[in-house]
Amino acid sequence: MSSEDSNPAATPTPGVDTQGDGRWMSLHNHFVSNSKDKEPDVLFVGDSLVQLLYQFEVWRDLFSPLHALNFGVGGDATQHVLWRLSNGELGHISPKACIHTDNMLVCYI
């Protein structure tokens, strides 16, 4: 059994278009385009936990001053983030830190 068989998170894989409207790829393309004119110190990547940070004061108060970008996508898992980062989302930026949350519940399901 290879490591990819035992750990699907180790293999970069495009996200699943669960809504059927191309939303996942559209968000990815938006992040690639949006990052061209930015110089973030911190990059947040991951699932809906990251994506929803924009809605809270903590983002405006603590993370915006750090020149942070939020590349969260609801439903993403580690293998999807790896694919996104390998396919352009890091192409124009060099953050000092990258914060990632994903696959936390997989251990318990």
N, C-alpha and C positions, 0 to 999 in steps of 0.2 A: 504494500500500500504506500503510495507516494504521499508527501506532505500535503499536496493539494487535495488528495482524497480525504485525508483526515481533518484538514482545516481549509474550508472553502474561502476563508478570509485572506488566505495567502496568495490567491490568484486574482489579479485585477480583472474585473468584469463590469461591463456597462450595466447601469441600473435598469430595473424592470419598469416598463411604461404601464403601471397599474391602472392609470386613469384612461389610457388609450388615446391621449390627446397630444403626445409628444412633449409633455411638460418636463420630464426629467432631462431630456437632451436640450430643451429650450433653456432651462436653468443653467445647465453646464455651459452652453454657448454664451449666455449672459455673463456668467462669472469670468469666462475667458476674455470677453470684450471689455467688461467693466474694469478688469485689473490692469489694462494697458496704461492708464494714466494715473495709477495709484502707486504709492510707496508705503505699504503697510509695515508696521513693526510687528503686528500680531495677525495671524490668520486663524480663524475658527473654521473647522470643517467637521462634517458629521451629519447626523440625522435631524429630526424635528426638534430635539433638545437644543441644538445649536441654532437652527433656523428661527425658532421662536424667540430667541434672545432679543431680537430687534424690538419686540413688543413691550419690553420691560425697561424701567428706569435704570436698572443696573447697566444696561448696554450704553445708554447715553451718559451716565455718570462715570462709569469706570472704564469701559472699553473703547468708546469713541475717542477719548483723549489719547489713547495709545495708537491712533491711526490704524485701527483694526478693521479687517474685512470679515464678513460673515458669509461663508460658502456652505451653509447648512441646507440639506435637502431632506425633507420628511421621507422616511422609509429607507434611507440609505443605510447600507452596511459597509463594513471596512473594505470589502472587495470593490465596492462601487466608488468609494473615496479614492482608493488606490488607482482605479482606472481614470477618474477625473483628474487627479494630480499628474498622472502620466500622460494625459492627453490635452495639455494646454493650460490648466488652471494655475500652474506654477511657471508658465512660460515667460511672463513679464514681471514677476515679482520675486523678491528675496526676503521674506519676513524673517525677523529675528527669532520668532517663536511660532509654533503651530500647535493649536489646541484641538484635540479630536475626541469625540465620543461616538461610539458605535459598538454593536455586537455585545452589549452588556447583558441583555436578557437571554441571549442564545445559551449561555451556560446554565440557565435555570429552566429552559423549556424542554 
